[in-house]
């Protein structure tokens, strides 16, 4: 029996189509949409000393100065709910000092 390339290609495509229909769970699941915990306007749901923390131009801003120093670390903590598994996505900017992001 002689097979030509066209017949083989049609067979492979038909088999691939059957597999896609028969095994849809093999397809990647849609990623859940990201949920923001910051509304861009207020610190609702956040706990931080307003002497150091504010919203400025749609961003959470923390600042200490010579006129407004801190005695040690100062934190802002999200208390707006109990998170499950999550991926942290953010833009971060620091000017002139040592800082960081801590989460657990």
C-alpha positions as CSV (number, residue, x, y, z in Angstrom):
1,X,0.0,0.0,0.0
2,X,1.4,3.4,-1.0
3,X,0.8,6.5,1.2
4,X,1.5,9.9,-0.1
5,X,2.5,13.0,2.0
6,X,-1.0,14.5,1.7
7,X,-2.7,11.4,3.2
8,X,-0.2,11.2,6.1
9,X,-0.7,14.9,6.9
10,X,-4.5,14.6,6.8
11,X,-4.3,11.6,9.2
12,X,-2.0,13.4,11.6
13,X,-4.2,16.5,11.7
14,X,-7.3,14.4,12.2
15,X,-5.6,12.6,15.1
16,X,-4.5,15.9,16.6
17,X,-8.0,17.3,16.4
18,X,-9.5,14.2,18.1
19,X,-7.0,14.5,20.9
20,X,-7.8,18.2,21.5
21,X,-11.5,17.4,21.7
22,X,-11.1,14.2,23.8
23,X,-8.5,15.6,26.2
24,X,-9.4,19.3,26.9
25,X,-7.8,19.1,30.4
26,X,-4.4,18.9,28.8
27,X,-4.9,22.5,27.6
28,X,-3.5,25.2,30.0
29,X,-6.1,26.6,32.3
30,X,-6.9,30.3,32.1
31,X,-5.0,32.4,34.6
32,X,-7.2,34.0,37.2
33,X,-7.4,37.7,36.9
34,X,-5.2,39.7,39.3
35,X,-7.0,41.2,42.3
36,X,-5.6,44.5,43.6
37,X,-5.5,45.1,47.3
38,X,-4.8,48.8,46.9
39,X,-7.5,51.1,45.4
40,X,-5.1,53.8,44.3
41,X,-6.8,56.5,46.4
42,X,-6.9,55.6,50.1
43,X,-5.2,53.3,52.6
44,X,-8.4,51.5,53.3
45,X,-7.5,47.9,54.4
46,X,-3.9,49.0,55.3
47,X,-2.5,49.6,58.8
48,X,0.4,52.1,59.0
49,X,1.4,55.2,60.9
50,X,0.0,58.1,58.9
51,X,2.9,60.2,60.1
52,X,5.0,58.1,57.6
53,X,2.5,56.6,55.1
54,X,0.2,58.2,52.6
55,X,-1.2,57.9,49.1
56,X,0.5,60.2,46.6
57,X,-0.3,60.2,42.8
58,X,-1.9,56.8,43.0
59,X,0.9,55.1,45.0
60,X,1.5,54.1,48.6
61,X,4.3,56.4,49.7
62,X,6.3,56.0,52.9
63,X,8.7,58.8,53.9
64,X,11.0,59.7,56.8
65,X,12.9,63.0,56.8
66,X,15.2,64.8,59.2
67,X,12.1,66.7,60.4
68,X,10.0,63.5,60.6
69,X,12.4,60.7,61.7
70,X,11.5,57.2,62.8
71,X,13.0,55.5,65.9
72,X,13.3,52.2,63.9
73,X,11.5,50.3,61.3
74,X,8.1,51.5,60.3
75,X,5.8,49.2,58.4
76,X,2.5,49.4,56.5
77,X,0.5,46.1,56.8
78,X,-2.4,45.0,54.7
79,X,-5.2,43.9,57.0
80,X,-8.0,43.9,54.5
81,X,-8.5,40.1,54.5
82,X,-6.9,36.7,54.7
83,X,-4.9,35.9,51.5
84,X,-4.5,32.4,50.2
85,X,-1.7,31.5,47.7
86,X,-0.7,34.6,45.8
87,X,1.8,36.1,43.4
88,X,3.1,39.5,44.4
89,X,3.2,42.0,41.5
90,X,4.3,45.6,42.2
91,X,6.3,48.6,41.0
92,X,8.8,49.7,43.6
93,X,11.0,52.9,43.8
94,X,13.4,53.9,46.5
95,X,15.3,57.2,46.7
96,X,18.6,57.5,48.5
97,X,18.1,55.1,51.5
98,X,17.9,51.4,52.4
99,X,14.5,49.8,52.3
100,X,12.7,46.7,51.2
101,X,9.5,44.7,51.0
102,X,8.7,42.0,53.5
103,X,5.9,39.5,53.2
104,X,4.8,36.2,54.8
